[in-house]
């Protein structure tokens, strides 16, 4: 009997998660549609990234409310729950969490940008910034990146962002791996917030992302958090 109850509980949890994922997907808009609809009158457009990310470039008309800021809930409470609210972040993870919270608080119509600013930039849609009205395009392009990975030796590239939790968890593991390689592998860290042109050119839509280059050629890649052993194995295979 106890085993049956446990199985029922597990099935219920899995069913609930699946339903939540489907509900979230139903409220996601592609970049073109999001840009068009979010520019309509009486719409609340929220950028839930950090102020630093926001200052690098945002969708025209957006209000910045940092999802990880302690005042997030208070700032959301000041918004009009009856208005259509469009929410976005860099890749879509924070905006999904923010949107779910807002719906739980009674917001009647919350829409999310599918793929976040990474997808938005890829679509070449309008971006502005508080400094000069234009997006900050500083950072490497593909040609400059090619010089980073070089044409000789091994280079492990860590595409990350300061706000990314899994990236922070991965950082000390990478440092440890590189240290133990005694100079056989170089580590290059690329902040995609500061290199939007490169991220767009390389179609980077999620992080953390690792690339291992040998003599300038990509020989291994991993998307998401990865354990130390897997990274060491990839390096060992590349050295052979």
C-alpha positions, 0 to 999 in steps of 0.5 A: 500500500505504501509503495502504491501511494509513493508511486501515485505521488511521483506520478502526480509530481511529474504530471504537475511539472509537465503541465507547468512546462506546457503552460509556460510554453503557451505563453512564449512568443518568438522574437519578432512577435514579442517585439511587435506586440510589446510595442503596443499601447498600454503594455508593460515591458519588463527586463528582469536582467541585472542593471549591468546587463540592461545598460548593455542594451535593452528592448525599447520601452522596457523597464528594468526590474532585476529578478534577483534583487531583494526588491523584485516582489515590491516592484512587481506589486506596484505594476498593473495586474490587468495590463498585458505584461511582456517579460524577458531576460538573456536566455529565458530562464529568469523571465520564466521564473519571473512570469510564473511568480507574476501569474501566481500573484494574479497578473492576468496576461504575462508573455515571455520572450522565447530564447531571451535577448540572445534570440532577439539579437539574432533576429536583428531587432531594435536595441537601445541603451540608456547611455547613448540610445544605441546598443553597446556593440563592444567586444570581440567579433569572430575574427578576433575570437579566432586569434584567442583560440589561436592556431597552435596548442589547446585552448578551453573557452568558457562562455559565461555570464556573471549572473549565471548560477551554473557558470559560477559553480563551474568556474572553480572546477575549470580553474582546478582542471587548468592548474593540474594541466601544468600549462598544457591547456589555456583557459579563455573566459568569454562574458557573453554580456560583454561580447553580444556580437560574438554570441550572436555570430556563434549562435550561443543561446544558452550558458554555460558553454565550453569549447575546446580548441586544438590548433584553432579547431573545435574538437569538443563542446559541452552545454550546461554544467559538467563534472571535472572528470568529463572535462579531463577526459575531453582534454586527454582525448585532444592531447593524444 
